[in-house]
Each structure stands twice: as C-alpha cells, then as structure tokens.
Amino acid sequence: MSRIAVIGGGIAGCTAAAELAAAGQQVLLIEKEDSLGGNIKNYGCKADSLCTRCNLCLVDSVFNQVHQEENIEVLFDTTVIDCLKEDEGFTLITSSGELEEQQPDISEVILATGHTRWSELETGTPEIFRDERIIWASDFEDMLEGRQDQLTGQNLKFDLGFEPESAVFLQCNGSRSLQEKARYCSKVCCGYNYRIARVLRNNFPEMDLSMFFIDMQEAGFLVNLSREDLKEREIDYYNCKPLRLEKEKDSLILHYEDQQRGKMATLETDLLVLSEGIHPGSNHERWARIFNLQENEDGFLRTIWSPAESGIYLAGTITSPGDIATTMAESKTVAYKLLENKLSKAKV
Amino acid sequence: MSGSIEQYDVAYIGQALPDDELSQVTIPVSALTECRGEIGDFTLSFQAEDDLKQVRASNIVINLKHQEELPVDCCTSLLEAEANLAEEEEPLIIVQDYQDLSAAALSKEGLELALEVKESNPAREVYYFYQAMRFMDNNDELYEKAREKEVIFLKHDLGDLEITDKGKVSYQREDIKLELTGELTVAPELKPAAKLDKLARIFNITRGPEGYLQVDNIYLQPTLSGKRGVYLLAGARGPNSLTYEQEEIQYTLQEVKRNLTGVEEIDEEERTVDDQKCVVCYTCYRLCPHGAIQRDEELNSMKIMPLACQACNLCISRCPMGAISRSGEDEQQPKDERQVIICENSAALAREKAETDPFADTVVTEVPCVSTVKKEEIYQRLANHKSDLLILGCISESCKHLTGHDRCEQVVNTAKEDLEKLDLDPDRVNYHRLSPRMATDLSAYLADWKGEVLQ
C-alpha cells in the first residue's frame, strides 16, 4: 500500500501525520533529529497564575499520538536528499548517517520542516552579544522548563550567574530590518516575550520590566496585546527601537529616541532580552529544487502547482512565520485537504 | 418523526460559506428558536413566516458579522469605505487604534485604501494615524509600498490626536502640529455580533468574557465551540477572528467535511442517567461544559448525548441524586498507599516527560478531567487510607473541559471545610495545578510531599 510521506517531525508535521493516520492512511514521518518536537521540543510553560494561552498544552498529546499510532512509521536521524517522480507517486531518497536509502511508494508528500530562529543563524551576531547580560528570548526556555513555582512555590531560577533586578525586552529584533535579512514582521515574538514578561512579573513583583516595540502585534487567536494590559502589569512600553547600547560595569544603558519629547533618552537595565525573528528553514533551496517549489522574497516556500495535481503539500512555518495554534490548525487543514483530494482522485 | 424533516450537511446561522460540495441551509439568527440533538444529527427549529419549521443538520456554523462601533461621529467606517478616486483636493485621513488597538484586518483595510487612493491620485495627501501597524498576509508589503508612495504615517500614541464631532482632526507632538479636515475614515471597534446571548441559550454553550460564543480556551482553537459540531466564525468567535479569517473558514469547512465521514464517541465508557433517580433539576445541564445534556421529554429525565459527550465526568460527580453512572467506574478498594488523582491532559503528560517516574510507589488514578472526583470519593479515600490524597488539575483557564479544574477546586474546598467541621485534618487532601511542561516542578514537589508524611 502506498504511503504519505511527512517530512519534519515538529508540531506541523506531527499534527498532519496524526490526522492522516487517524483517517486510516499509512504515514512515513521523516525527522532529521533523534526525537520528535522540532523547535518546541523543550519549551517551558508560560503561565503566570493563569494560563497565558501559549498553546503548549496542546502539543505533547500530539507527539504521543504519533508515537502510539500504528499507521505511522517514524525514521529518526534521517534527511531527504532527493525525490524521484514515478508513474504514480514518488520515491524519496533519504540519508541517515552514511546510509542512503530509497523510500518507494510515496503517494503524497507533506513538507513541514519549519523555520530557523534568528539566534540560530550564525550570520550577523555582533561581538556585543557575547555578554551574559544580553540573552535571547529562547534562553528562557530552559529556565521555564525547570520552573518550580506552581507546585513547589519557589521563584524562577535565573540561569545567568546573577540575579537581575530589571529586564528590557527588545522586540522586532531579527525582523522588519533588511540588515537582519527579514523585512517582514515575524508576528509571534510580541506574544512570546509578553508571556515571558508575565511570568517574570508574577515571580518578581519588584522587578522593573520594559518592552521596546516598533508595532505591538496581536498575540495569537485568543490574546490581544494592548498598552492598557501592559500598564496594568506594570510593564513599561517604549514605542521605538533603541539606537545604541552602552555597556557599563553595573548596567547596560540603552539610548533611544523619546519621540514624544523629541529628544534622546536613556534607560538602564540589568538584563537585555532579544526577541527572535522567525527566519526561513535552512534547506529551502533544496526543497525548492527537488519538489518544484518557489521561494518567496523572504525565503519562505510556496507551491507553484496546485497540491491536488502535484501531490506536494506544505504545512507549518515553512510558508510563513506562525504560532503554535495557527500552525496546528493549518496543518490539520492541509491533512484534510490531502485526504479530500485523494478521495476525489480515487473516485475518478 | 425526524424522517420527514429535511437533512443537510451544514446549517449556517447567519452568513453561508461558499462551497459547492456541502448541502446547506441558512437560518437567520432572529428566526432560530431551538436546537436539539448532537453532532451528526442536530434538529433546528425556526420561525419561517407564520410557521414553525424544522430542519436537520449534521453540523452547525455560526457565522455572524461583528457589531461595529465608530469611536467618533462624522466619519466613514474603515470597513465600509470605498476609495474615492475622483480628482479630490481635500486630504484622505485614515485613523486606526483611536481607542483600543485595532485588529490586523483593519490595518489591512486601511493600507489598501491608502494605496488605492495614492496610486490613482498621487498628488492627494493621505494621512494615516495609528498606534501600532498590525501585520497579517501581505500587510508588510502594503505598508512598505504606502511609505514609498508618500502616505504620511503618524503614530498617535506618540502625540495627541483629537477628532471633534464635526470631523476636524488635530494632531500635536513636540515637532509637529497639524489641523486637518478632509475625508475622514476611522477604524470601527469590533464588538460581538448581536443576539449571541440568545444563541448561547439555544445551543447551551458558555460565552467568553467579552461576550463572544468562544470561551478563551486553548482547546477551542481556532473555530471550535464548547459543543461538538458547532463552529464559530467572525463576530461569533472573537475579537481577532478577522486576522485569520480565510484560514478559519478553510479549517471549518474541512472539519465539517471530515465530520460527515463519521464521528466517534470520545471513549468506550457508557454514561447513563437513571430515569428513576433523576429529578430533572438541570444541575448537569447547567454544568456540562460541552452542552451534551438534554432533557428526554418522554422519560421526563435528563439524558447524555453520547457523541456530544467529551467524557469529563463532571455531571457524574455533581449530580445531587447520584443518578448518573459510568461503566468504567472502578469499585476497587484502594490499597493503603499514597494516592494521587491526576488529569490526563496535564500531570499525566508531565509524568511522561519526567526523566524518572515521579509517581513511583504511588497509587495513581488517571482521570479525563479532575472534575471526575466526587466529594464522597475524597471522604472514602481518606477513610480507607492512612495516607494523604493529592489531586492534580490543570493551570487556571487551560482545562480541556473549560471549567473542570475550577469545579474540582470547589469540591476540594468544600471537602476541606467539612473535614474541619468534623475536627479532622483538612490538609490530608491537597489540590494543585500544573501544565504538561512542568515535569521538574512535579518531581520536586512529590519528592518533598513524600518526605513530609514520612516524618
């Protein structure tokens, strides 16, 4: 029996695979690492005293479903290096270590290889970032995964070697800037850092928290960020991107333009948290070549041919930045669409 | 009886969606009077002229427009504005975020309008007042283009923007002072669609804090409602529903189609209401987060709709007559060991993620939702045991069954009060909340909890 190949075992690939398998399809899931989960594998819960709707609660049951589903075969530590078009369907050439293999009888392919975070890109990380007081937002994930504030009642432990009394979140970093190779807005970082700020506020009521935005975005299906909300939580809001950073022994000094007053101003902080724009995955050129896809201006992929004809579907952040909930909903839709097309093809 | 009623794949309350595969019926919200049945076979009653009509539908999609409220008089709504392409002299003034920040869809409308005007009439001045440009689809591109075409963007949280009743716009900040009149287009504030209270009553679903039919719950994304087979779009769904409108429509249509291929019960257990014990007090009807309980007119008893039921067991634990039972209820006497009741959606997942099983040498009962726990069960467990009882629910507002974790907390609190009244130790029963990603916290807590009792 022919199989549907899903490339990428993150939340997009796993959601689609689980949906297809539940509908009785045979699925071959190909993951380049040794476990499922992709980007969000080790993310931590971002609730303060309430759920902040980061949607992580939804994902583990999906990964479990993939593990348990008999209709899904998972190949770990495997990448796809080529795709051969057959009379019917495809044969994928996969590589695992030294081993190259053929995966025949693939009827359709769902490509769900996700994105890269700005911090993962080697390019353009200036010297200034090698300071323990400047961290990426995702550096919080380890701290959040190990948090012990809900049951044990301890405060969040900073993994920094010092206890900051203030923190500044710098939004639109790795986005909306040609120098940072992303002219687009990544859309998710506002909500991401806002949630982290809420956890910090809950754990450290005395801490000074500030956020610099170019434009504050919506933070997902259910969360609408607003200045009032930030004010209520005593998170200071700055409507600009700082222009210069000065490193003093005791603090970091951010120089920014106070546009309301029309002059330069400074803000001191112990900790600077950089948001991470979502950037295209590293293999997009290869996918474009072997699956006949097109890279858009920003490097994300889109299909040239209708998936109903080509049999190649795209799911998740391979097409554009997106949050967990959107990704899951879209991946489900992709799986349903595939099934629908398959069914109508079978009728003909 | 139902055999003679017409059956459709989907019933739309409000606006129908374009799709030629599904058989559909559209019912105006004002005409709808009743909904019975469950996913796969709803029966909807509605007023048609002077008659009461009925139709059957497998799925229901509530697709109603937001109500719009303009923050100022004397202006056009951005959602209704048509680009005026005539050789207009006076400037076009677009304002968004006048009170609250506008949704991304409104930024899109505003940018498109600004561009259309600028492209046909480059000399005309276009002012765009905003606080935050919100992005979706190709808003980035539109924004960039609009800047190139010299649309004047001004952030009004950085200055004072005032619009008078007569449509005069003044903007002031340190280096800029503007007094403008012109064609004024303002982003409306989006409010829940009209008559949602009525729909909430008819479908027996809970409304969220802002009045939409979707409760702010992660398990209800993107267009699910608390009731299986009932989907929510646009002004019925939430304030941000226009941002992903196309995606949400696609998702909903595909869900409807998938449901048509068959829907299964959520688990294999059978839940039954004993019609001899049921006094039709409607407690279960009111409590059920999934609108899965209806009244059986013939038996004069409540009944559980098997496909709509999401198996949280809340009704069973709360029925004052003990009239509801389930086939899987275990009657086994607990052993004399430490006992923990955990929710399968949080603690059970955290347990799997932990490196070593935090529940080793503990009797663990995994439940679909902690709302399963009855007060009587707490007493029984404490009476039969020397050890304490720990119940672990989900983080506030992240319960798959919407209210289950809060309901359980209420049960635990009354149990504690009762224990105190009887001069027994209320601390023998503990209730905590956690998320699936709190394995570290869980392990640390249990290690500690064990230590405490050993002393």
Chai-1 contact restraints between the chains, C-beta under 6 A:
chainA,res_idxA,chainB,res_idxB,connection_type,confidence,min_distance_angstrom,max_distance_angstrom,comment,restraint_id
A,G44,B,R437,contact,1.0,0.0,6.0,A-B,restraint_1
A,C45,B,S435,contact,1.0,0.0,6.0,A-B,restraint_2
A,C45,B,R437,contact,1.0,0.0,6.0,A-B,restraint_3
A,C45,B,M438,contact,1.0,0.0,6.0,A-B,restraint_4
A,A47,B,I395,contact,1.0,0.0,6.0,A-B,restraint_5
A,L50,B,S396,contact,1.0,0.0,6.0,A-B,restraint_6
A,L50,B,E397,contact,1.0,0.0,6.0,A-B,restraint_7
A,C51,B,I395,contact,1.0,0.0,6.0,A-B,restraint_8
A,C51,B,E397,contact,1.0,0.0,6.0,A-B,restraint_9
A,C51,B,S398,contact,1.0,0.0,6.0,A-B,restraint_10
A,R53,B,I218,contact,1.0,0.0,6.0,A-B,restraint_11
A,N55,B,I218,contact,1.0,0.0,6.0,A-B,restraint_12
A,L56,B,R437,contact,1.0,0.0,6.0,A-B,restraint_13
A,C57,B,I218,contact,1.0,0.0,6.0,A-B,restraint_14
A,C57,B,S398,contact,1.0,0.0,6.0,A-B,restraint_15
A,C57,B,S435,contact,1.0,0.0,6.0,A-B,restraint_16
A,C57,B,P436,contact,1.0,0.0,6.0,A-B,restraint_17
A,L58,B,I218,contact,1.0,0.0,6.0,A-B,restraint_18
A,D60,B,L349,contact,1.0,0.0,6.0,A-B,restraint_19
A,D60,B,P436,contact,1.0,0.0,6.0,A-B,restraint_20
A,G146,B,T440,contact,1.0,0.0,6.0,A-B,restraint_21
A,Q148,B,D441,contact,1.0,0.0,6.0,A-B,restraint_22
A,Q148,B,A444,contact,1.0,0.0,6.0,A-B,restraint_23
A,Q150,B,L434,contact,1.0,0.0,6.0,A-B,restraint_24
A,Q150,B,M438,contact,1.0,0.0,6.0,A-B,restraint_25
A,Q150,B,D441,contact,1.0,0.0,6.0,A-B,restraint_26
A,L151,B,H432,contact,1.0,0.0,6.0,A-B,restraint_27
A,L151,B,L434,contact,1.0,0.0,6.0,A-B,restraint_28
A,L151,B,D441,contact,1.0,0.0,6.0,A-B,restraint_29
A,L151,B,Y445,contact,1.0,0.0,6.0,A-B,restraint_30
A,T152,B,D441,contact,1.0,0.0,6.0,A-B,restraint_31
A,T152,B,A444,contact,1.0,0.0,6.0,A-B,restraint_32
A,T152,B,Y445,contact,1.0,0.0,6.0,A-B,restraint_33
A,Y184,B,D140,contact,1.0,0.0,6.0,A-B,restraint_34
A,C185,B,F135,contact,1.0,0.0,6.0,A-B,restraint_35
A,C185,B,D140,contact,1.0,0.0,6.0,A-B,restraint_36
A,K187,B,F135,contact,1.0,0.0,6.0,A-B,restraint_37
A,D215,B,A132,contact,1.0,0.0,6.0,A-B,restraint_38
A,D215,B,M133,contact,1.0,0.0,6.0,A-B,restraint_39
A,M216,B,A132,contact,1.0,0.0,6.0,A-B,restraint_40
A,Q217,B,R134,contact,1.0,0.0,6.0,A-B,restraint_41
A,E218,B,A104,contact,1.0,0.0,6.0,A-B,restraint_42
A,E218,B,N240,contact,1.0,0.0,6.0,A-B,restraint_43
A,F221,B,Q221,contact,1.0,0.0,6.0,A-B,restraint_44
A,F221,B,P222,contact,1.0,0.0,6.0,A-B,restraint_45
A,L222,B,D216,contact,1.0,0.0,6.0,A-B,restraint_46
A,N224,B,P239,contact,1.0,0.0,6.0,A-B,restraint_47
A,S226,B,L101,contact,1.0,0.0,6.0,A-B,restraint_48
A,N239,B,D157,contact,1.0,0.0,6.0,A-B,restraint_49
A,N239,B,L158,contact,1.0,0.0,6.0,A-B,restraint_50
A,Q259,B,L158,contact,1.0,0.0,6.0,A-B,restraint_51
A,Q260,B,L158,contact,1.0,0.0,6.0,A-B,restraint_52
A,R261,B,E174,contact,1.0,0.0,6.0,A-B,restraint_53
A,G262,B,E174,contact,1.0,0.0,6.0,A-B,restraint_54
A,G262,B,D175,contact,1.0,0.0,6.0,A-B,restraint_55
A,A325,B,Q221,contact,1.0,0.0,6.0,A-B,restraint_56
A,A329,B,P222,contact,1.0,0.0,6.0,A-B,restraint_57
A,A329,B,Y251,contact,1.0,0.0,6.0,A-B,restraint_58
A,T333,B,Q250,contact,1.0,0.0,6.0,A-B,restraint_59
A,T333,B,Y251,contact,1.0,0.0,6.0,A-B,restraint_60
A,T333,B,Q254,contact,1.0,0.0,6.0,A-B,restraint_61
A,Y336,B,Q254,contact,1.0,0.0,6.0,A-B,restraint_62
A,Y336,B,R258,contact,1.0,0.0,6.0,A-B,restraint_63
